[in-house]
Amino acid sequence: MTSPRSDTIERGAGGAPLSDADFEPRITAFVCNWCTYTGADLAGTSRLHMASNVRIIRLPCTGRIDPLFIVKAFERGADGVIVSGCHPADCHYTSGNYHARRRFTVFHDIMAFVGVDPRRMTFSWVSASEGAKWRDVVNETVANVRELGPYEAYRALAPDDVVPWPEAADGLAPAGASTPSAEEVAS
């Protein structure tokens, strides 16, 4: 079993580690079906120039986003996450975007508390007619995440057969904490 990012992010075509200049962030976007998804479609059909490394997950409403979706995105190899829905008072389900904003604000603070740079997560409101705004959100998020570099902390969550624990823990454990040696893990 290999890491989901092993071929695209961590290694180039020749098998050598990618340099910072070659790094292309992987962004997962959770978007509202009624507004942002349509705005993203408008940006694409209008041929607006934007980063192509964003994978969109369309949901009926951003109010349905569970914070664990964002955790799973990082765990599965995303370097950044965008959550985007309808403008206030334009929600197809009346108040879903307000629920999403409250959840995102609390979750954003929790992620910052546990050490995830807040610039890796973006919340926006994009209507169906705002293709240019979607382009700007995508390009800004990609630029912020590119500046931060690859998100490596997920390695500690990966199964041992994907990333052996001692190597995965390098630099992640708190100062003074001990990590198991390769011999301890093998036994």
Contact map, one row per residue, 1 for C-alpha under 8 A:
1110000000000000000000000000000000000000000000000000000000000000000000000000000000000000000000000000000000000000000000000000000000000000000000000000000000000000110000000000000000000000000
1111010000000000000000000000000000000000000000000000000000000000000000000000000000000000000000000000000000000000000000000000000000000000000000000000000000000000010000000000000000000000000
1111110000000000000000000000000000000000000000000000000000000000000000000000000000000000000000000000000000000000000000000000000000000000000000000000000000000000011000000000000000000000000
0111111000000000000000000000000000000000000000000000000000000000000000000001100000000000000000000000000000000000000000000000000000000000000000000000000000000000000000000000000000000000000
0011111111000000000000000000000000000000000000000000000000000000000000000000100000000000000000000000000000000000000000000000000000000000000000000000000000000000000000000000000000000000000
0111111111100000000000000000000000000000000000000000000000000000000000000000000000000000000000000000000000000000000000000000000000000000000000000000000000000000000000000000000000000000000
0001111111111000000000000000000000000000000000000000000000000000000000000000000000000000000000000000000000000000000000000000000000000000000000000000000000000000000000000000000000000000000
0000111111110000000000000000000000000000000000000000000000000000000000000000000000000000000000000000000000000000000000000000000000000000000000000000000000000000000000000000000000000000000
0000111111110000010000111000000000000000000000000000000000000000000000000000000000000000000000000000000000000000000000000000000000000000000000000000000000000000000000000000000000000000000
0000111111110000110000000000000000000000000000000000000000000000000000000000000000000000000000000000000000000000000000000000000000000000000000000000000000000000000000000000000000000000000
0000011111111111110000000000000000000000000000000000000000000000000000000000000000000000000000000000000000000000000000000000000000000000000000000000000000000000000000000000000000000000000
0000001111111111110000000000000000000000000000000000000000000000000000000000000000000000000000000000000000000000000000000000000000000000000000000000000000000000000000000000000000000000000
0000001000111111000000000000000000000000000000000000000000000000000000000000000000000000000000000000000000000000000000000000000000000000000000000000000000000000000000000000000000000000000
0000000000111111000000000000000000000000000000000000000000000000000000000000000000000000000000000000000000000000000000000000000000000000000000000000000000000000000000000000000000000000000
0000000000111111100000000000000000000000000000000000000000000000000000000000000000000000000000000000000000000000000000000000000000000000000000000000000000000000000000000000000000000000000
0000000000111111110000000000000000000000000000000000000000000000000000000000000000000000000000000000000000000000000000000000000000000000000000000000000000000000000000000000000000000000000
0000000001110011111000000000000000000000000000000000000000000000000000000000000000000000000000000000000000000000000000000000000000000000000000000000000000000000000000000000000000000000000
0000000011110001111111100000000000000000000000000000000000000000000000000000000000000000000000000000000000000000000000000000000000000000000000000000000000000000000000000000000000000000000
0000000000000000111111100000000000000000000000000000000000000000000000000000000000000000000000000000000000000000000000000000000000000000000000000000000000000000000000000000000000000000000
0000000000000000011111100000000000000000000000000000000000000000000000000000000000000000000000000000000000000000000000000000000000000000000000000000100000000000000000000000000000000000000
0000000000000000011111100000000000000000000000000000000000000000000000000000000000000000000000000000000000000000000000000000000000000000000000000000000000000000000000000000000000000000000
0000000000000000011111110000000000000000000000000000000000000000000000000000000000000000000000000000000000000000000000000000000000000000000000000000000000000000000000000000000000000000000
0000000010000000011111111000000000000000000000000000000000000000000000000000000000000000000000000000000000000000000000000000000000000000000000000100110000000000000000000000000000000000000
0000000010000000000001111100000000000000000000000000100000000000000000000000000000000000000000000000000000000000000000000000000000000000000000000100000000000000000000000000000000000000000
0000000010000000000000111110000000000000000000000000100000000000000000000000011100000000000000000000000000000000000000000000000000000000000001001100110000000000000000000000000000000000000
0000000000000000000000011111000000000000000000000000111000000000000000000000111100000000000000000000000000000000000000000000000000000000000000000000000000000000000000000000000000000000000
0000000000000000000000001111100000000000000000000000111000000000000000000000011111000000000000000000000000000000000000000000000000000000000001000000000000000000000000000000000000000000000
0000000000000000000000000111110000000000000000000000011110000000000000001000010111000000000000000000000000000000000000000000000000000000000000000000000000000000000000000000000000000000000
0000000000000000000000000011111000000000000000000000011110000000000000000000000011110000000000000000000000000000000000000000000000000000000000000000000000000000000000000000000000000000000
0000000000000000000000000001111100000000000000000000000111100100100000000000000011110000000000000000000000000000000000000000000000000000000000000000000000000000000000000000000000000000000
0000000000000000000000000000111110011000000000000000000111101100000000000000000001111000000000000000000000000000000000000000000000000000000000000000000000000000000000000000000000000000000
0000000000000000000000000000011111111000000000000000000001111100000000000000000000011100000000000000000000000000000000000000000000000000000000000000000000000000000000000000000000000000000
0000000000000000000000000000001111111100000000000000000001111000000000000000000000000000000000000000000000000000000000000000000000000000000000000000000000000000000000000000000000000000000
0000000000000000000000000000000111111100000000000000000000011000000000000000000000000100000100000000000000000000000000000000000100000000000000000000000000000000000000000000000000000000000
0000000000000000000000000000000111111110000000000000000000000000000000000000000000001100000000000000000000000000000000000000011100000000000000000000000000000000000000000000000000000000000
0000000000000000000000000000001111111111000000000000000000000000000000000000000000011100000000000000000000000000000000000000111100000100000000000000000000000000000000000000000000000000000
0000000000000000000000000000001111111111100000000000000001000000000000000000000000000000000000000000000000000000000000000000000100000000000000000000000000000000000000000000000000000000000
0000000000000000000000000000000011111111110000000000000000000000000000000000000000000000000000000000000000000000000000000000001110000000000000000000000000000000000000000000000000000000000
0000000000000000000000000000000000111111111000000000000000000000000000000000000000000000000000000000000000000000000000000000011111100100000000000000000000000000000000000000000000000000000
0000000000000000000000000000000000011111111100000000000000000000000000000000000000000000000000000000000000000000000000000000000100100110000000000000000000000000000000000000000000000000000
0000000000000000000000000000000000001111111110000000000000000000000000000000000000000000000000000000000000000000000000000000000000100000000000000000000000000000000000000000000000000000000
0000000000000000000000000000000000000111111111000000000000000000000000000000000000000000000000000000000000000000000000000000000111100000000000000000000000000000000000000000000000000000000
0000000000000000000000000000000000000011111111110000000000000000000000000000000000000000000000000000000000000000000000000000000001110110000000000000000000000000000000000000000000000000000
0000000000000000000000000000000000000001111111110000000000000000000000000000000000000000000000000000000000000000000000000000000000100000000000000000000000000000000000000000000000000000000
0000000000000000000000000000000000000000111111110000000000000000000000000000000000000000000000000000000000000000000000000000000000000000000000000000000000000000000000000000000000000000000
0000000000000000000000000000000000000000011111110000000000000000000000000000000000000000000000000000000000000000000000000000000000100000000000000000000000000000000000000000000000000000000
0000000000000000000000000000000000000000001111111000000000000000000000000000000000000000000000000000000000000000000000000000000000000000000000000000000000000000000000000000000000000000000
0000000000000000000000000000000000000000001111111100000000000000000000000000000000000000000000000000000000000000000000000000000000110010000000000000000000000000000000000000000000000000000
0000000000000000000000000000000000000000000000111110000000000000000000000000000000000000000000000000000000000000000000000000000000000010000000000000000000000000000000000000000000000000000
0000000000000000000000000000000000000000000000011111000000000000000000000000000000000000000000000000000000000000000000000000000000000011011000000000000000000000000000000000000000000000000
0000000000000000000000000000000000000000000000001111110000000000000000000000000000000000000000000000000000000000000000000000000000000000011001000000000000000000000000000000000000000000000
0000000000000000000000000000000000000000000000000111110000000000000000000000000000000000000000000000000000000000000000000000000000000000000000000000000000000000000000000000000000000000000
0000000000000000000000011110000000000000000000000011111000000000000000000000000000000000000000000000000000000000000000000000000000000000000000000000000000000000000000000000000000000000000
0000000000000000000000000111100000000000000000000011111100000000000000000000000000000000000000000000000000000000000000000000000000000000010000000000000000000000000000000000000000000000000
0000000000000000000000000111100000000000000000000000111110000000000000000000000000000000000000000000000000000000000000000000000000000000000000000000000000000000000000000000000000000000000
0000000000000000000000000001111000000000000000000000011111000000000000000000000000000000000000000000000000000000000000000000000000000000000000000000000000000000000000000000000000000000000
0000000000000000000000000001111000000000000000000000001111100000000000000000000000000000000000000000000000000000000000000000000000000000000000000000000000000000000000000000000000000000000
0000000000000000000000000000011110001000000000000000000111110000000000000000000000000000000000000000000000000000000000000000000000000000000000000000000000000000000000000000000000000000000
0000000000000000000000000000011110000000000000000000000011111101100000000000000000000000000000000000000000000000000000000000000000000000000000000000000000000000000000000000000000000000000
0000000000000000000000000000000111000000000000000000000001111101000000000000000000000000000000000000000000000000000000000000000000000000000000000000000000000000000000000000000000000000000
0000000000000000000000000000001111000000000000000000000000111111100000000000000000001000000110011000000000000000000000000000000000000000000000000000000000000000000000000000000000000000000
0000000000000000000000000000011100000000000000000000000000111111100000000000000000111000000000011001000000000000000000000000000000000000000000000000000000000000000000000000000000000000000
0000000000000000000000000000000000000000000000000000000000001111100000000000000000000000000000111111000000000000000000000000000000000000000000000000000000000000000000000000000000000000000
0000000000000000000000000000000000000000000000000000000000111111110000000000000000000000000000010001000000000000000000000000000000000000000000000000000000000000000000000000000000000000000
0000000000000000000000000000010000000000000000000000000000101111111010000000000000000000000000000001000000000000000000000000000000000000000000000000000000000000000000000000000000000000000
0000000000000000000000000000000000000000000000000000000000000001111111000000000000000000000000000000000000000000000000000000000000000000000000000000000000000000000000000000000000000000000
0000000000000000000000000000000000000000000000000000000000000000111111100000000000000000000000000000001100100000000000000000000000000000000000000000000000000000000000000000000000000000000
0000000000000000000000000000000000000000000000000000000000000000011111110000000000000000000000000000000000000000000000000000000000000000000000000000000000000000000000000000000000000000000
0000000000000000000000000000000000000000000000000000000000000000111111111000000000000000000000000000000000000000000000000000000000000000000000000000000000000000000000000000000000000000000
0000000000000000000000000000000000000000000000000000000000000000011111111100000010000000000000000000000000000000000000000000000000000000000000000000000000000000000000000000000000000000000
0000000000000000000000000000000000000000000000000000000000000000001111111110000000000000000000000000000000000000000000000000000000000000000000000000000000000000000000000000000000000000000
0000000000000000000000000000000000000000000000000000000000000000000111111111000000000000000000000000000000000000000000000000000000000000000000000000000000000000000000000000000000000000000
0000000000000000000000000001000000000000000000000000000000000000000011111111110010000000000000000000000000000000000000000000000000000000000000000000000000000000000000000000000000000000000
0000000000000000000000000000000000000000000000000000000000000000000001111111111110000000000000000000000000000000000000000000000000000000000000000000001001000000000000000000000000000000000
0000000000000000000000000000000000000000000000000000000000000000000000111111110000000000000000000000000000000000000000000000000000000000000000000000000001101100000000000000000000000000000
0001000000000000000000000000000000000000000000000000000000000000000000011111110000000000000000000000000000000000000000000000000000000000000000000000000001000000000000000000000000000000000
0001100000000000000000000100000000000000000000000000000000000000000000001111111000000000000000000000000000000000000000000000000000000000000000000000001001000000000000000000000000000000000
0000000000000000000000001111000000000000000000000000000000000000000000001111111110000000000000000000000000000000000000000000000000000000000000000000001000000000000000000000000000000000000
0000000000000000000000001110000000000000000000000000000000000000000000000100111110000000000000000000000000000000000000010000000000000000000000001000111000000000000000000000000000000000000
0000000000000000000000001111000000000000000000000000000000000000000000000100011111000000000000000000000000000000000000011000000000000000000011001000001000000000000000000000000000000000000
0000000000000000000000000011110000000000000000000000000000000000000001001100011111100000000000000000000000000000000000011100000000000000000000000000000000000000000000000000000000000000000
0000000000000000000000000011111000000000000000000000000000000000000000000000000111110000000000000000000000000000000000001111000000000000000010000000000000000000000000000000000000000000000
0000000000000000000000000000111000000000000000000000000000000100000000000000000011111000000000000000000000000000000000001111000000000000000000000000000000000000000000000000000000000000000
0000000000000000000000000000111100010000000000000000000000000100000000000000000001111100000000000000000000000000000000000011110000000000000000000000000000000000000000000000000000000000000
0000000000000000000000000000001100110000000000000000000000001100000000000000000000111110001000001000000000000000000000000001111000000000000000000000000000000000000000000000000000000000000
0000000000000000000000000000000101110000000000000000000000000000000000000000000000011111011000001000000000000000000000000000111000000000000000000000000000000000000000000000000000000000000
0000000000000000000000000000000000000000000000000000000000000000000000000000000000001111111000001000000000000000000000000000111000000000000000000000000000000000000000000000000000000000000
0000000000000000000000000000000000000000000000000000000000000000000000000000000000000111111000001100000000000000000000000000100000000000000000000000000000000000000000000000000000000000000
0000000000000000000000000000000000000000000000000000000000000000000000000000000000000011111001100000000000000000000000000000000000000000000000000000000000000000000000000000000000000000000
0000000000000000000000000000000000000000000000000000000000000000000000000000000000000111111101000000000000000000000000000000000000000000000000000000000000000000000000000000000000000000000
0000000000000000000000000000000000000000000000000000000000000000000000000000000000001111111111111000000000000000000000000000000000000000000000000000000000000000000000000000000000000000000
0000000000000000000000000000000001000000000000000000000000001000000000000000000000000000011111000000000000000000000000000000000000000000000000000000000000000000000000000000000000000000000
0000000000000000000000000000000000000000000000000000000000001000000000000000000000000000001111110000000000000000000000000000000000000000000000000000000000000000000000000000000000000000000
0000000000000000000000000000000000000000000000000000000000000000000000000000000000000000111111110000000000000000000000000000000000000000000000000000000000000000000000000000000000000000000
0000000000000000000000000000000000000000000000000000000000000010000000000000000000000000101011111110000000000000000000000000000000000000000000000000000000000000000000000000000000000000000
0000000000000000000000000000000000000000000000000000000000001111000000000000000000000000001011111111000000000000000000000000000000000000000000000000000000000000000000000000000000000000000
0000000000000000000000000000000000000000000000000000000000001110000000000000000000001111001000111111100000000000000000000000000000000000000000000000000000000000000000000000000000000000000
0000000000000000000000000000000000000000000000000000000000000010000000000000000000000001000000111111110000000000000000000000000000000000000000000000000000000000000000000000000000000000000
0000000000000000000000000000000000000000000000000000000000000010000000000000000000000000000000111111111000000000000000000000000000000000000000000000000000000000000000000000000000000000000
0000000000000000000000000000000000000000000000000000000000000111100000000000000000000000000000011111111100000000000000000000000000000000000000000000000000000000000000000000000000000000000
0000000000000000000000000000000000000000000000000000000000000000000000000000000000000000000000001111111110000000000000000010000000000000000000000000000000000000000000000000000000000000000
0000000000000000000000000000000000000000000000000000000000000000000000000000000000000000000000000111111111000000000000000000000000000000000000000000000000000000000000000000000000000000000
0000000000000000000000000000000000000000000000000000000000000000001000000000000000000000000000000011111111100000000000000000000000000000000000000000000000000000000000000000000000000000000
0000000000000000000000000000000000000000000000000000000000000000001000000000000000000000000000000001111111110000000000000010000000000000000000000000000000000000000000000000000000000000000
0000000000000000000000000000000000000000000000000000000000000000000000000000000000000000000000000000111111111000000000000000000000000000000000000000000000000000000000000000000000000000000
0000000000000000000000000000000000000000000000000000000000000000000000000000000000000000000000000000011111111100000000000000000000000000000000000000000000000000000000000000000000000000000
0000000000000000000000000000000000000000000000000000000000000000001000000000000000000000000000000000001111111110000000000000000000000000000000000000000000000000000000000000000000000000000
0000000000000000000000000000000000000000000000000000000000000000000000000000000000000000000000000000000111111111000001001000000000000000000000000000000000000000000000000000000000000000000
0000000000000000000000000000000000000000000000000000000000000000000000000000000000000000000000000000000011111111100001000000000000000000000000000000000000000000000000000000000000000000000
0000000000000000000000000000000000000000000000000000000000000000000000000000000000000000000000000000000001111111110000000000000000000000000000000000000000000000000000000000000000000000000
0000000000000000000000000000000000000000000000000000000000000000000000000000000000000000000000000000000000111111111111000000000000000000000000000000000000000000000000000000000000000000000
0000000000000000000000000000000000000000000000000000000000000000000000000000000000000000000000000000000000011111111111000000000000000000000000000000000000000000000000000000000000000000000
0000000000000000000000000000000000000000000000000000000000000000000000000000000000000000000000000000000000001111111100000000000000000000000000000000000000000000000000000000000000000000000
0000000000000000000000000000000000000000000000000000000000000000000000000000000000000000000000000000000000000111111100000000000000000000000000000000000000000000000000000000000000000000000
0000000000000000000000000000000000000000000000000000000000000000000000000000000000000000000000000000000000000011111110000000000000000000000000000000000000000000000000000000000000000000000
0000000000000000000000000000000000000000000000000000000000000000000000000000000000000000000000000000000000000011111111010000000000000000000000000000000000000000000000000000000000000000000
0000000000000000000000000000000000000000000000000000000000000000000000000000000000000000000000000000000000000011001111110000000000000000000000000000000000000000000000000000000000000000000
0000000000000000000000000000000000000000000000000000000000000000000000000000000000000000000000000000000000011011000111111000000000000000000000000000000000000000000000000000000000000000000
0000000000000000000000000000000000000000000000000000000000000000000000000000000000000000000000000000000000000000000011111100000000000000000010011000000000000000000000000000000000000000000
0000000000000000000000000000000000000000000000000000000000000000000000000000001110000000000000000000000000000000000111111100000000000000000010011000000000000000000000000000000000000000000
0000000000000000000000000000000000000000000000000000000000000000000000000000000111100000000000000000000000010000000001111110000000000000000010000000000000000000000000000000000000000000000
0000000000000000000000000000000000000000000000000000000000000000000000000000000011100000000000000000000000000000000000111111000000000000000010000000000000000000000000000000000000000000000
0000000000000000000000000000000000000000000000000000000000000000000000000000000001110000000000000000100100000000000000001111100000000000000000000000000000000000000000000000000000000000000
0000000000000000000000000000000000000000000000000000000000000000000000000000000001111000000000000000000000000000000000000111110000000000100000000000000000000000000000000000000000000000000
0000000000000000000000000000000000010000000000000000000000000000000000000000000000011111000000000000000000000000000000000011111000000000000000000000000000000000000000000000000000000000000
0000000000000000000000000000000000110010000000000000000000000000000000000000000000011110000000000000000000000000000000000001111101001100000000000000000000000000000000000000000000000000000
0000000000000000000000000000000000110110000000000000000000000000000000000000000000001110000000000000000000000000000000000000111111000000000000000000000000000000000000000000000000000000000
0000000000000000000000000000000001111111010000000000000000000000000000000000000000000000000000000000000000000000000000000000011111100000000000000000000000000000000000000000000000000000000
0000000000000000000000000000000000000110010000000000000000000000000000000000000000000000000000000000000000000000000000000000001111100000000000000000000000000000000000000000000000000000000
0000000000000000000000000000000000000010011000000000000000000000000000000000000000000000000000000000000000000000000000000000011111111100000000000000000000000000000000000000000000000000000
0000000000000000000000000000000000000011111101010000000000000000000000000000000000000000000000000000000000000000000000000000000111111110000000000000000000000000000000000000000000000000000
0000000000000000000000000000000000000000001000010000000000000000000000000000000000000000000000000000000000000000000000000000000001111111000000000000000000000000000000000000000000000000000
0000000000000000000000000000000000000000000000000000000000000000000000000000000000000000000000000000000000000000000000000000010001111111100000000000000000000000000000000000000000000000000
0000000000000000000000000000000000010011001000000000000000000000000000000000000000000000000000000000000000000000000000000000010001111111110000000000000000000000000000000000000000000000000
0000000000000000000000000000000000000001001000011100000000000000000000000000000000000000000000000000000000000000000000000000000000111111111000000000000000000000000000000000000000000000000
0000000000000000000000000000000000000000000000000100000000000000000000000000000000000000000000000000000000000000000000000000000000011111111100000000000000000000000000000000000000000000000
0000000000000000000000000000000000000000000000000000000000000000000000000000000000000000000000000000000000000000000000000001000000001111111110000000000000000000000000000000000000000000000
0000000000000000000000000000000000000000000000000110010000000000000000000000000000000000000000000000000000000000000000000000000000000111111111000000000000000000000000000000000000000000000
0000000000000000000000000000000000000000000000000110000000000000000000000000000000000000000000000000000000000000000000000000000000000011111111100000000000000000000000000000000000000000000
0000000000000000000000000000000000000000000000000000000000000000000000000000000000000000000000000000000000000000000000000000000000000001111111110000000000000000000000000000000000000000000
0000000000000000000000000000000000000000000000000000000000000000000000000000000101000000000000000000000000000000000000111100000000000000111111111000000000000000000000000000000000000000000
0000000000000000000000001010000000000000000000000010000000000000000000000000000100000000000000000000000000000000000000000000000000000000011111111100000000000000000000000000000000000000000
0000000000000000000000000000000000000000000000000000000000000000000000000000000000000000000000000000000000000000000000000000000000000000001111111110000000000000000000000000000000000000000
0000000000000000000000000000000000000000000000000000000000000000000000000000000000000000000000000000000000000000000000110000000000000000000111111111000000000000000000000000000000000000000
0000000000000000000000001000000000000000000000000000000000000000000000000000001100000000000000000000000000000000000000110000000000000000000011111111110000000000000000000000000000000000000
0000000000000000000000111000000000000000000000000000000000000000000000000000000000000000000000000000000000000000000000000000000000000000000001111111110000000000000000000000000000000000000
0000000000000000000000000000000000000000000000000000000000000000000000000000000000000000000000000000000000000000000000000000000000000000000000111111100000000000000000000000000000000000000
0000000000000000000000000000000000000000000000000000000000000000000000000000000000000000000000000000000000000000000000000000000000000000000000011111110000000000000000000000000000000000000
0000000000000000000100101000000000000000000000000000000000000000000000000000001000000000000000000000000000000000000000000000000000000000000000001111111000000000000000000000000000000000000
0000000000000000000000101000000000000000000000000000000000000000000000000000001000000000000000000000000000000000000000000000000000000000000000001101111100000000000000000000000000000000000
0000000000000000000000000000000000000000000000000000000000000000000000000100111100000000000000000000000000000000000000000000000000000000000000000000111111000000000000000000000000000000000
0000000000000000000000000000000000000000000000000000000000000000000000000000000000000000000000000000000000000000000000000000000000000000000000000000011111100000000000000000000000000000000
0000000000000000000000000000000000000000000000000000000000000000000000000000000000000000000000000000000000000000000000000000000000000000000000000000001111111000000000000001000000000000000
0000000000000000000000000000000000000000000000000000000000000000000000000111100000000000000000000000000000000000000000000000000000000000000000000000001111111100000000000000000000000000000
0000000000000000000000000000000000000000000000000000000000000000000000000010000000000000000000000000000000000000000000000000000000000000000000000000000111111100001000011000000000000000000
0000000000000000000000000000000000000000000000000000000000000000000000000000000000000000000000000000000000000000000000000000000000000000000000000000000011111100001010011001000000000000000
0000000000000000000000000000000000000000000000000000000000000000000000000010000000000000000000000000000000000000000000000000000000000000000000000000000011111110000000000000000000000000000
0000000000000000000000000000000000000000000000000000000000000000000000000010000000000000000000000000000000000000000000000000000000000000000000000000000001111111011000000000000000000000000
0000000000000000000000000000000000000000000000000000000000000000000000000000000000000000000000000000000000000000000000000000000000000000000000000000000000001111111100000000000000000000000
0000000000000000000000000000000000000000000000000000000000000000000000000000000000000000000000000000000000000000000000000000000000000000000000000000000000000111111110000000000000000000000
1000000000000000000000000000000000000000000000000000000000000000000000000000000000000000000000000000000000000000000000000000000000000000000000000000000000000011111100000000000000000000000
1110000000000000000000000000000000000000000000000000000000000000000000000000000000000000000000000000000000000000000000000000000000000000000000000000000000000111111100000000000000000000000
0010000000000000000000000000000000000000000000000000000000000000000000000000000000000000000000000000000000000000000000000000000000000000000000000000000000110111111110110000000000000000000
0000000000000000000000000000000000000000000000000000000000000000000000000000000000000000000000000000000000000000000000000000000000000000000000000000000000000011111111110000000000000000000
0000000000000000000000000000000000000000000000000000000000000000000000000000000000000000000000000000000000000000000000000000000000000000000000000000000000010001001111111000000000010100100
0000000000000000000000000000000000000000000000000000000000000000000000000000000000000000000000000000000000000000000000000000000000000000000000000000000000000000000111111100000000111100100
0000000000000000000000000000000000000000000000000000000000000000000000000000000000000000000000000000000000000000000000000000000000000000000000000000000000000000001111111100000000000000000
0000000000000000000000000000000000000000000000000000000000000000000000000000000000000000000000000000000000000000000000000000000000000000000000000000000000110000001111111101000000000000000
0000000000000000000000000000000000000000000000000000000000000000000000000000000000000000000000000000000000000000000000000000000000000000000000000000000000110000000011111111100000100000000
0000000000000000000000000000000000000000000000000000000000000000000000000000000000000000000000000000000000000000000000000000000000000000000000000000000000000000000001111111100000000000000
0000000000000000000000000000000000000000000000000000000000000000000000000000000000000000000000000000000000000000000000000000000000000000000000000000000000000000000000001111110000000000000
0000000000000000000000000000000000000000000000000000000000000000000000000000000000000000000000000000000000000000000000000000000000000000000000000000000010010000000000011111110000000000000
0000000000000000000000000000000000000000000000000000000000000000000000000000000000000000000000000000000000000000000000000000000000000000000000000000000000000000000000001111111011100000000
0000000000000000000000000000000000000000000000000000000000000000000000000000000000000000000000000000000000000000000000000000000000000000000000000000000000000000000000000011111110000000000
0000000000000000000000000000000000000000000000000000000000000000000000000000000000000000000000000000000000000000000000000000000000000000000000000000000000000000000000000000111110000000000
0000000000000000000000000000000000000000000000000000000000000000000000000000000000000000000000000000000000000000000000000000000000000000000000000000000000000000000000000000011111000000000
0000000000000000000000000000000000000000000000000000000000000000000000000000000000000000000000000000000000000000000000000000000000000000000000000000000000000000000000000000111111100000000
0000000000000000000000000000000000000000000000000000000000000000000000000000000000000000000000000000000000000000000000000000000000000000000000000000000000000000000000000000100111110000000
0000000000000000000000000000000000000000000000000000000000000000000000000000000000000000000000000000000000000000000000000000000000000000000000000000000000000000000001001000100011111000000
0000000000000000000000000000000000000000000000000000000000000000000000000000000000000000000000000000000000000000000000000000000000000000000000000000000000000000000011000000000001111111100
0000000000000000000000000000000000000000000000000000000000000000000000000000000000000000000000000000000000000000000000000000000000000000000000000000000000000000000001000000000000111111100
0000000000000000000000000000000000000000000000000000000000000000000000000000000000000000000000000000000000000000000000000000000000000000000000000000000000000000000011000000000000011111110
0000000000000000000000000000000000000000000000000000000000000000000000000000000000000000000000000000000000000000000000000000000000000000000000000000000000000000000000000000000000011111111
0000000000000000000000000000000000000000000000000000000000000000000000000000000000000000000000000000000000000000000000000000000000000000000000000000000000000000000000000000000000011111111
0000000000000000000000000000000000000000000000000000000000000000000000000000000000000000000000000000000000000000000000000000000000000000000000000000000000000000000011000000000000011111111
0000000000000000000000000000000000000000000000000000000000000000000000000000000000000000000000000000000000000000000000000000000000000000000000000000000000000000000000000000000000000111111
0000000000000000000000000000000000000000000000000000000000000000000000000000000000000000000000000000000000000000000000000000000000000000000000000000000000000000000000000000000000000011111
